Amino acid sequence: MLKIFVFLIGFFYFIYEIESHGYLIDPPARSSAYREDSLRFPVYYTDTEMNCGGKSVQWDQNNGNCGICGENWSLPKRYELGGDRYRGYRVRNYPMNGKIPISVNIWTNHRGWYEFRLCKVDDQPSGEADHACLDKILLADESGRTRFNTPTQVEGWRGFFNTTLVTPENFVCDHCVLQWKWNVGNSYGIDFETGENCLGCGPQEQFYGCSDIRIYDEIIVTKPASTTKPAIDPNAGTVWSQCGGVGFSGSKSCQTGLDCVYFDDYYSQCQPASPKSSTRAQSTTRISASTRSDSTTTKTIQTRSPTTTTATKTKYQSANSNLGAVWSQCGGINWQGPFECQVGLDCVYQNEWYSQCKPSSQDRTTTTARTTTSSQRANQNQGAIWAQCGGINWNGPFDCQSGLQCFKFNDWYSQCIPFSRKFMKFFNTILTINEGIY
């Protein structure tokens, strides 16, 4: 009877997956970022359905309008600034004039095409992106293409769409929003130009994803060499120790020969200074766009010249071009770049199409629990799907991997099961049937 019960659970979960659609996996959308770090980002198991409330809601009720992240236009925007699910953390950092790896996970293909847009939130008085801002920058790949067809026109196909976009020339931002738009093509409609009734013409269902990113550029602030000996902080951080981050109360300076390198809002680390920067004739302060503020620098002394910009590398630029920088890709199907990361980084597997250079867990022992990523937690002792996770005399793990919930059947047995609103609706029905049988 238990085998039948488990089979029914799997069967209904399969049905749930068939109803799903797709989501932006890299850079992770606000509604999907929990898949990488469910401690910093709220879990939302229906992130594959950011479709503006559905075709009829978007076009018949809201006149084609939709939230920038794919939410129903007429309802509160939970993933926009002011919403209860908004966090604003930058999930990726990219270099100026660099490339942006893109990966979309398609659970159920509906044909159509994709576009990707960019908004510089730094310039937005509201502090949030909007469609007017996003429409200013339509991102392209190296060939100049801005619209991408789905990998196949087979309805229901499941897989990944991967491409690489380029950042706008000489463009930097401390906070940008990258938007993915999927205009599906599985409904018949009227072509506005020809008047023809055809598949994929006219208003279609649309899916969106919005990711918070940073595009950085090093700024060199040059000062005359000091003739006085600087004061030494007795509590200055040692190599690889933490030197900053939200909630951090220790010293924010590092010992001589070390730089305090910014990773994210919750973690900065003391790392060996670049040999080139330590031998310069003039003393320099190295900051990235992510840490720049008018209160810490003087505009009149900021300089950017070909000789100084290339002489010193930021943390996010690799002194060795064969090693991946922080947050850069380091593996995946068809990947032709480096498979190893810089010192202090680990190449973390995301899926068969994408691995990424992330701060090493060995170097972040002092980081708060909030910075633990889901990929690191998955390597710990957590239950896999359908595994036991509790019960009288149970000595195994009581936590489940990301995307699963430990569900109590009785005092003797709890199990890791997929958890979503749709799945639980079916699951509760099966539980009722099961209780009747027993």
Secondary structure, DSSP 8 states (H G I E B T S, - for coil): -HHHHHHHHHHHHHHHHHH--EEEEETB-TTTGGGT-TTTS---TTGGG-STT-HHIIIIISTT---TTS--TTS--TTSTTSTT------EEEETT-EEEEEEEESS----EEEEEEEEGGG-TTSS--HHHHTTEE-EETT----EE-S---TT--EEEEEEEE--TT--EEEEEEEEEEE---SEEE-TTT--EEET-SS--EEEEEEEEEEE--EEEE----SS-----TT-B-TT-EEE-TT--S-S-B-TTEEEEEEETTEEEEEE--HHHHT-SS-EEEE-TTT--TTTS-GGGEE--HHHHHHS--TTS-SSTTSB-TT-EEE-TT--S-SSB-TTEEEEEEETTEEEEEE-GGG-TTS-GGG--HHHHHTSS-B-TT-EEE-TT--S---B-TTEEEEEEETTEEEEEE--HHHHHHHHHHHHHHHHH-
